[in-house]
């Protein structure tokens, strides 16, 4: 029985090696990978492998050096060369390797499928090292044909969604050019762009694609309110090398009322070898356009749910993939996006209804805490529901509901991240949509998002001020921690349906989060543990105490008969008797109260609830404290 192939992969990006290893699992082909050339050569020398898969573009060692080293080692293993760069460069590298006496089994352009890789490994596909142009010439078209096709609008764009793996949110689309030929059917861009470049008509095709795709994006945004999407467009080095591209992009954005940051220019990796193109790309970036060289890791082809999960674990953030959707005609892409937004809106509505009906989340704690201990004029929690933003527990603001297009929360939702406007007087693009009453009053804004199940945006914790302001690092950290506390409460919004042990465990976990926040602000805590004779007395007095404490104090159940009252304050040694007299002013508390214990902790003494409880000391129960 023949030994199964053992593939050794060299790629500087670990997640690619891991993905290749994953897709080959269960295919009678073993696989290992490394990102280090030195380790790669050592593994070859071990004699464990039957095939090599090499990335053409390695930052630590040029491909020529890798080929030279393999030649010196007199490597006899079949080699497959892969690259995400130009196909012509990939072909040239393969020919050079063969001329050095190496056995090149084939080449693969990223992204490639499992089947394509296995076909080469198992000799089902022979290497085609002929220049790409000569094989494509069988399509028989010239510059006149392309110019006529442009005038006849035979070219059109299809769009493939780009998905953020962390949030499952559609952040934009990738434009792909197609040519509907009367005699050859539909041609993909890889069938004609390389030839168009040699025929000196690739500029016209690129500018046509820019106008078509940005017009579609602008139309999508006008039809589907409150969306801010990106459009990615692949642009060849030939076009990037011309200064005219910047003028075309700028004028097209102005014409369609799009912002430069909504446009993502996907340039070939080999642009580093072209000075003029790199200079123009740098200038475009300085003018606000995004470039693909600065994007997070993007996976272009993934077929299965398990692979998606593995890419998430490996740190891959963006996905343009058949797993979510194939490239679609304009109407299909818009319909797909509308349905996806509708699904998100329905999930958000369910969460909003549960929050509203159960009333279990203490939004007033969040806003009162911010106002009392951080000193912000305006504090609120915003919840997104359909086309409205509902304002919960506002301090310093009278509004209860705002249309989403007039809300600053819209920017937090679109950014899906902490959003700060230090001086709104300098941001007319933001203030123009605000309510006039808000525009006159608010000059500073910071929104901290919180998410529901599967990282679905739910709302934000917001602070505002009547003067421009710059948050300190501590304020940023505390406000983000408060947003995470709301997120924790949202995740446990159905706590009342859980069993008592689960309820107690979650309540203690929540208090630990509050202790961590108090520690960041160096607040002091006084903890009073009350033990009652019966669970009924415990429940009754919990309701009474909730009416007596301040909004930023907390009552936590510890058991069926025990409550913990946590008071937050800036003064280190508040008079405990005065506190007890205020809390225990109701006669209901006197009945069946068996024991009172307390202690006051400074900010530097705070650790966690379990440790703090061991330091509580008995406090005598007498008339003065009842």
N, C-alpha and C positions, 0 to 999 in steps of 0.2 A: 504493500500500500504506500503510495507516494506521500511525502511529507507536505503538509499544507504550507503555503507561502508565509514567510515572516517578513513584514515590511518595517523598515526603519525610516522615520520621517525627521527631516531637519527643517524647522521653521521657527523664526524668531518670535512668533506669537503663540504662546502656549495653548490658547483656547482653540486655535486651528488644529494643532496636533491632537488635542484632546477630542475634538469633534471628529477628526478622521478615525481615530481609534474607536470612537463610539459607533460610527456608522458601519465599521467593518466587523464589529462584534457579532458573532453568529453567522459569519459569511465564510467560514473555513479559511480565514486569513488572519493571522495574528499580527499585531501592530504595536510598536513602541515609538515614542517620539522624544526629541530633545530640542532645546532652543540654543544649545551651545555647540559650535563647530568642533571644539576639542573633544568633547564627550562623544560626538557623532563619529569621529575618526576612531576613537578607542573602541566603540561598540562594533564598528565594522571589522576591526582587527580580531574581535572575539570570535568571529565565525558563526554567530548565532542567526544571521539574517540572510534572506535569499533575494530581496529587492530593496532598492533605495528610492525614496521620494524626497526631492530637494527643492526648497524654495529658491527662486532665482535672486530675490532681493533680500539680502541679509545685512543688517547694519554692522555686525561685528566682523564680517569677512566678505569681501566681494565675491561674486559668483565665479570670476576667473580664478581666484585663489582656491576656491573649493574644488573646481575642476582640475587645477594643477596638482593639488594635494592628492586627489583620487588617482591621477595619472602616475604620480610618484609612488603611490602605494601599489600600483599595478592592479587596481581594483577590477575584478572580473564580474562583479554583480550587475545585473540589469538595473538601469537608472531611469527614473521618470522625473522630468523637470517640470515644475509648476510655477505659475506667476500670476499676479493680479495686474501686471502692467501690459504694455502693448504686445500683441501677438507676434509682431515682426521681431521684436527683441527676444522673445521666447524661442522662436524658430532659429534665430542666429546663434543663440547660446547652445541649442541642441546640436546644430551642425558643427560648431567649434568643439564640443565635447566628443563628437564622433571622430573628428579629425585628429584628436588627441589619443584615439585608440580605445575610448570608453564605449561600452555597450548601452546606447540610449534606446530604451524600449519605446518611449513616447513622450509627449508633452501634454500638459493640462493647463487650461486657462481658468483661473478662479473667477466665479465659483464653478465647481464641477460636481457631478452627481456620483453617487456610490457606484452606479452601473458603469460609468465611464472609467473610473479608476480600476474596477475589477476587470473590465474588458482588456485593459492594457496589461495588467498583472498576469492574466490568464492567456495572453497572446491572442485574444479575440480581435484586437485592434492593432494594426501595424503602425509604426511611426510615420507620420506624414511631415517630412522636413522641407518640403518644397515651399517657396515663398507664397504667402497668403494671396498676393495679388494675382498670380498666374492662375490659381485654382478658381478665383472668383470671377475671372474674366469670361468664363463660360456663360455668365449672365448677359453678356453682350449689351452694354449700354455705355453712353458717353456723356460728355458735358451737356450737349444739346438735349439729350433725353431727360437729364435731371432738371435742367432749366424749364423744359416744357412741362414736366411733372409738377414742378413748383407752381407754375402759372395755372395749371389745371387742377390744383389742389389734390393731387394724388397722394401727397404726403399727409400724415396725420399723427397725432400723439396718443399713446395709451399711458395709463397711470397705474403705478403699483404703490400701495400704502407703505409708509415707514412707521413702524410700531416701536414705542418705548417698552422694552421688556420689563422695566421696573414697575411701570404703572399700567401697562396694557393700553396706553393712550395712543391714538393716531396723531403723530406730530406733523405729518406732511405726506407728500407723494414724490415719487421719482418719475420723471418724464422719460419715455422711451419712444423713439421715432420709428414709424412704419411707412412702407411704400406700397400702395395698392397698385400693382402693375396689371394692365389689361391682359398681358400675355404670360406672366409668371406668377400670378397670385400675389400674396402679401409677402414682402421682403422685410426682414428685421434689420435693424441698424448695422449689425455686424456684417451684413451681406453687401452693404453699399458705401458705408462711411469711409472705409480705408481707400476705396477706389475714388470716391468723391474728393478725397484729399489730394490724390495724385492728379486729378483733373481740375484742381483749383476751384472747386465749387462748394467745398465743405463750409466756407464762411456763410454762404447763402442758406444752406441747410440749417446751420446752427442758429442763425438769426431768426429763421422761420420757426424753429422749435421753441426758441425763447418767447417769441410773441404768442404763439399758440398756447403754450403751457401756462404762461402768466395770465393770459386772458381767461383761461379756464379757471385758474385759481381765484382770480378776482370775482368771477361770476359765482363760484362756489361759496365764497365768503358773503356775497350779497344775498344769496338764496338761503344760506344756513347761518343765522345770526350768531354772533358771539364766538366765532371761530377765528383763530389766528394760526394759519398753517404755513408750512415751508414747502418749497418746490425745489427739488434737486435736479440738476441738468448736467449731464456729462459733456465736457467741452475738451476738444483735442488741443494738443500743444500748438499745432499750427494756428488755431484761432486765438489761443491765449497769448501768442506772441505778438498779436496786433493790438495797438492801443484803441482801435475802433470798438473793440468789445465792450470796454467800459462805458462808452457813450451809448451804445445800444442797450445795455442793461439799465443804465440810469434813465434814459428816455422811456423805456418800456415800463419800468416801475412807476414813473410819474404818470404815464398815460393810463395805467390800470389801478392807480392809487394803492400801490403796494410798497412796503418798506424794504430797504435793501437787506435787512437781516432775515427776511423771509425767503431769500434766494440762496440756495446752496450750490456752489460751483464744484462739481466733482472733476478734479484734474487727475491725469495719469500720474502714478507714482514717479515715473521717469522725468517729471518736470524739473527735478533737482539738477538735471544735466543741461537745462536750457535756461540761460541767464535772462534773456528778454522776457520769456514767458513767466518766469518766476518773479521778475520785477513787476510785471503787470498784475499778476495774481496777488502780490503783496499790496499793491496799491488798491486793488478791489476790496481786499479785506479791510484796509484802513478806512475805506468809504462805507463800511458796514456790511458788505456781503460776506456770507459764510463761505468757507472753503472746506472741501471734504478732507483735506490733509489734517484739519484740526478737529474733525468729528471723533466721537468715541468709537470703540470697536463696533463694526457693523457686520452682521452675518447676512449673506445674500441668498443662501439656499438651505433650508431646513425642512425636513419632511415629516417629522414625528414629534409628538408631544414630549416624549422623554428627552429628545435632543434639545428642545426649547428650554426645558427645565435645567439641563446641564449647562447650556450657554448662559443662563441667568447666574448659575453658581460660579461660572468662570469669569464673570464680570462683563459679559457682552451686554451692551445697553440698548443698541438699536437693531431692529430687524426689518429687512425688506425681503419678503419671503412668500413662497407659495403656500406655506402652512396657514397664513392668514388670507391671502388673496393673490390671484394671478394678475398680471398687467391687464387693465380693463379699458374698454372704450370710455370716453368722457361721461356719457349718461350712466353707464354701469358703475363707474367709480363713484359718481355722486350718489347713486342709489345705495351702494354699499356703505358709504360713509354715513348717510342719513340713518340707515338701519342700525349701524353701530352706535351712533349718538343716541338713538331712541332706546336701545338696550341699556346704555349707561344711565339715561334719564329715568328709566323705569326702576332700576336698582336703587338709584339715589332717592326716588320718591318713596320706596318701601322703607328705607332707613329713616327718612324724614318723618313719615307717619308713625313709626315705632317710637321715635324720640318724642314727638308731640303727644302721642296718646299715653305713653308710660310716665312722662315727666320725671324720669329718674336721673337725668343729668343736671348737675348743679352749675349751670352757666353763671349764676350770680356769684358763686365762689370765685370764679376766674376773674371776672371784671372787677369785683370789689377788692380782690387781692392786688390786682394791677394798680388800681387807683390809690389804695391805702399805702402800699409798700414800695411802689415804683413811681408814683406821683404823676402819672399821665392824665391829662385833662379829659380825654375821651378814651373809653375802652369798651369793646363790645365783642360778641361772638356772632359771626355771620354764617347762615346756613343757606345753601343753594337748593332751590326747589323749582323745577321747570324754568320759567323765564323770570323768576323773582329771587331776591336775596332777602331772607328774613333775619332781622336783627334781634338777637337774644341778650337779655340782661344789660342793656346799654347804660353806661355811666357818662353823663355829659352830653347826651344826644337824645333827641325826642323821636327820631324816626323808628318805625317798627318794620317797615317793608319798603324795598326799593327795587325798581326794575333792574334786571341784571346789567343791561347796557349802560345804566347810570351809576353803577356801583363800582367802587374801587376793588371789590372782591373779584371782579371780572379779570383783572390783571393777574391776581394771584392764581386764579384758575388756569388762565392761559399759560402762565409761566410754570405752573405746577411746582412752585418753589417759593421760598421766602422772598417777598417783594417789598422793597423799601423805596419810597420817594422822599428824600431828605428835604427837598425844597420844591413844592408843587408850583410855586410861582414861575419856576423855570421849565415846567413841563406842560405847555399848552396842549400838547397832543393827548395828555391824560385828563386835564381839567375840563376840556371842551365838552365831554360827555357827562360830567358830574351835575347833580342838581345845583341850581344857583345858590340855594341856602347853604349847601355843603361847600361849594366853591369859595364862598366868601369867608367861611369859618375855618376851613381846614387847609393848613399849609404844609403839614407833615403827615405822612402815613406809613405804617408798616403792617404787613399782613403775613401771618404765619399759618400755612395750610395744615389741615389735618384730613386724614383719609379714612375711608371705611373699608369694607371687605375688598380684597384684591386691589388695594391701593386706589380705590375710586375716590376722587375728590369730593368732599362733603361740604367744606366751608373753611373758615379761617378765624383765628384769634387776631383781633386788630387793635392797634393803638393809633391815636391821632393827636395832633396839636395845632394850636393857632399860630405857631411860629415855626420856621424851619428848624430841624433838629437832626443831630447825628447820634445814632444809638452807640452805646459802648459795647464792647465784647460781652461783658457780663449781662447787660440788658438783652442782647441778642440771644444769649444762651438761656436766660430765664424765660423769656417769652416763647422760645421754641419748646422748652420743657413744659410750659403751660399748654401749648398746643398738643403736645404728646399726651398730656393728662386728659384733655378732651377726647383725643383719639382713643385712649384707653377706656374712657367712659362710653364712647360710642360702640366700641367692640363688645362691651358688657351691658348694653342697653336693655337686654332681656334678663337681667340678673334676678329679678323677682321670681322667675320661673325655675331657677336653679334650686338645688337642695341647700339646706342650711350650712353644711360644711363648706360647700363651694362659695356661698355668699360670704361667709366669714373670711375665707382665704383671700378672696378678691378684695374685700374691704381693707384687710391688712396690707395687701400689696399696693393698694391705692394710697394708703397713708404713708407707706415708705417712699412713694414718688413725691408726695407733698413734703416729707422731711428733706428729701434731696434738694427740692426747690428752695426751701427755707434756708438750707445750709449755704446755697449759692449766694443768697442775699444776706447771710450772716444774721438771720433773725433768731430770736430766742423763743423757746417753746415751754409752756407749762402743761404738763400732762396730769390729768386727774382720772384715776380709775375708780369707778363706782360699782360695787357689788350689791345686788338685790337678792331678796329671799326667793323670789319666784320669777319665771320668765314673763308672766303677765305684767308684773311691776316694772320689769326691765323695758318692755315694749311701751308701756304707758309713759314712763319717765323719759324715754328717748324722744317721744313727741313733744313733751313739755320742754325739754332742754333745747330742742331745735328752735323753739320760739324765743329762747333766752340768749343764745349765743350770737355773736357778731357774724356777719356773712363770711368772713375769712377764717373763722374757727371751724373745727371739724368734730363730729361725733362718729366714733367707730365702734361697732359691736365686736366684742372679743369672744363672747360665748353667749349661751342662752340667758345668763343672769348677770353678765358683766358688760359695762360700757366704758369707753375711754373718751374723755373730753380733751381735745388738744387746742390750746389757746396760743395764737401767734402774736408776738409783740416785739417791740424794739427795746424796751426797758428791761434790764436784766432781772431785777428782783421785784416784780409786782407783788402787792400785798395779797397773799393767798386767802386770808380771811375775807377781804373785800370781794375778791373774785367769787368765793364760795357763797357769800351772802347774796350776791347778784344772781348767781346760777340757781341757788337753792331757795329762792324767795317763795316758791310755791309749796303749799302744804303736801301736795301729792308726793313730792320727793322724800318727805320724812317717813312716809309709810314704807316699811319693809326695806329700807336702806341699811344694809348690814355693815358695810365697810367702805371707807374712803381712803385712797392713797394718792400721793401727788409728789411731783418734783419739778423743778424748773431747770432747763438746760440752756447753756449759751450756744451760740452758733457753732463754735469750734468743738463743742462736745457732742454734736449730733452725729449719729451713725445710722442706726435703723431701729425700727419699733421694738424688735425682740430685745436688743441691748438696753434701750431706754426703759422698758418695763421692769427690768431687774433692779433699776435704781430708784423705783418709786418707794416712798416711805408712808407708813400709816398716818392718817390724820384723824384725830378724835371727832366723833360725831356728837355734837352738842347743839343746844338751842341756838347758839350764835351763828351756826352754819346751816341752820334749817330755816 
